[in-house]
């Protein structure tokens, strides 16, 4: 996984957590859902990159 990808994934995860927190604080269910979706996307990308890295090492 390239450093740029790691940074982008981390940024998306942090942004998702922030959206979720703001959504909970303002009682905005749509924002909470968007935040969780952003976190899920970041996790999926991270997992995909980890699989690529595992195959590169062998």
Backbone bond lengths (Angstrom), bond angles and torsions (degrees), N, CA, C in turn:
res aa  C-N    CA-C-N  psi(-1)  N-CA   C-N-CA  omega(-1)  CA-C   N-CA-C  phi
1 X - - - 1.447 - - 1.524 107.22 -
2 X 1.309 115.55 128.46 1.450 119.72 179.03 1.517 111.02 -73.48
3 X 1.296 114.77 156.33 1.466 120.48 -179.54 1.524 111.05 -60.47
4 X 1.332 116.51 -39.40 1.470 120.02 178.74 1.518 111.21 -60.12
5 X 1.336 116.38 -42.57 1.463 120.49 179.58 1.522 110.96 -64.25
6 X 1.319 116.18 -41.56 1.469 119.97 179.32 1.529 110.51 -61.80
7 X 1.324 115.71 -42.37 1.464 120.24 -179.29 1.522 110.41 -66.03
8 X 1.328 116.91 -43.89 1.463 120.63 179.56 1.528 111.08 -63.18
9 X 1.327 116.92 -42.79 1.463 120.35 179.14 1.525 111.21 -64.41
10 X 1.321 116.35 -42.69 1.462 120.11 179.29 1.530 110.55 -64.62
11 X 1.327 116.38 -40.54 1.465 120.23 179.42 1.526 110.60 -64.58
12 X 1.334 116.57 -41.56 1.461 119.34 179.67 1.530 110.46 -65.99
13 X 1.324 116.50 -38.65 1.463 120.77 178.88 1.533 110.39 -64.62
14 X 1.315 116.63 -45.19 1.467 120.90 179.67 1.524 110.62 -64.70
15 X 1.325 116.51 -42.48 1.470 119.99 178.76 1.526 110.34 -62.88
16 X 1.327 116.24 -38.81 1.459 120.36 178.08 1.518 111.85 -64.31
17 X 1.323 116.32 -41.61 1.467 120.12 178.21 1.525 110.66 -64.56
18 X 1.328 115.69 -39.26 1.460 119.63 179.04 1.531 110.68 -65.64
19 X 1.327 116.50 -44.77 1.473 120.32 178.13 1.525 110.63 -59.21
20 X 1.321 115.15 -44.45 1.465 119.62 -179.58 1.529 110.68 -61.89
21 X 1.322 116.85 -44.41 1.468 120.96 -179.50 1.526 111.55 -64.35
22 X 1.330 116.11 -43.19 1.466 119.81 178.97 1.521 109.78 -65.31
23 X 1.325 116.19 -40.78 1.464 120.22 178.41 1.516 111.96 -61.21
24 X 1.334 116.22 -41.51 1.467 119.50 178.02 1.523 111.02 -66.68
25 X 1.327 116.27 -40.33 1.465 120.52 -178.10 1.523 111.97 -67.25
26 X 1.332 116.14 -32.96 1.466 120.21 -177.67 1.524 112.27 -100.58
27 X 1.314 115.79 4.61 1.471 121.88 -179.65 1.534 111.33 59.54
28 X 1.340 115.23 40.60 1.455 122.73 -179.14 1.529 108.52 -107.57
29 X 1.332 116.42 98.07 1.463 121.19 -176.73 1.526 112.92 -63.22
30 X 1.326 116.91 -33.09 1.461 120.23 179.89 1.526 110.35 -64.62
31 X 1.306 117.18 -43.27 1.459 121.34 179.84 1.527 111.19 -67.17
32 X 1.319 116.92 -37.17 1.465 120.85 176.26 1.529 109.18 -61.39
33 X 1.315 116.88 -45.61 1.466 121.27 -179.39 1.526 111.27 -64.22
34 X 1.334 117.20 -41.99 1.461 120.58 177.88 1.524 110.86 -62.13
35 X 1.317 116.65 -40.88 1.461 120.94 178.88 1.509 111.75 -63.29
36 X 1.321 116.55 -43.94 1.465 119.72 178.28 1.523 110.94 -65.29
37 X 1.330 116.76 -37.86 1.465 120.57 178.73 1.528 110.83 -64.44
38 X 1.324 116.97 -41.93 1.466 120.59 177.96 1.532 110.80 -61.72
39 X 1.319 116.40 -41.23 1.464 120.27 179.15 1.525 110.79 -65.22
40 X 1.321 116.56 -40.16 1.462 120.86 179.68 1.520 110.77 -64.85
41 X 1.330 116.79 -41.75 1.466 120.66 177.78 1.522 110.77 -61.66
42 X 1.316 116.64 -43.97 1.466 120.58 179.62 1.518 110.47 -63.02
43 X 1.321 117.21 -42.12 1.466 120.91 178.75 1.518 111.54 -64.07
44 X 1.328 117.08 -39.82 1.462 121.06 -179.91 1.528 110.38 -65.92
45 X 1.318 116.40 -43.02 1.469 119.90 178.32 1.520 110.86 -63.21
46 X 1.336 115.19 -41.53 1.459 120.45 179.68 1.529 110.04 -61.93
47 X 1.314 117.05 -43.05 1.461 121.30 179.37 1.524 110.41 -64.91
48 X 1.323 117.46 -42.00 1.461 121.09 178.40 1.512 111.95 -62.40
49 X 1.305 116.50 -41.94 1.466 120.26 178.59 1.523 110.86 -67.06
50 X 1.328 117.15 -36.47 1.466 120.05 178.00 1.530 111.20 -63.67
51 X 1.330 116.66 -37.68 1.459 120.26 177.29 1.523 109.93 -64.97
52 X 1.331 116.83 -43.36 1.469 120.31 177.84 1.519 110.03 -59.97
53 X 1.327 116.58 -44.79 1.458 120.88 -179.69 1.526 111.83 -61.93
54 X 1.319 116.90 -37.97 1.461 121.34 -179.82 1.537 110.31 -63.14
55 X 1.325 116.91 -39.65 1.453 119.71 -179.61 1.531 111.97 -74.11
56 X 1.321 117.33 -29.25 1.457 120.81 178.09 1.525 111.63 -69.05
57 X 1.320 116.75 -31.35 1.468 120.98 -176.56 1.517 111.94 -73.32
58 X 1.332 117.18 -26.58 1.483 119.33 -177.24 1.492 113.19 -80.06
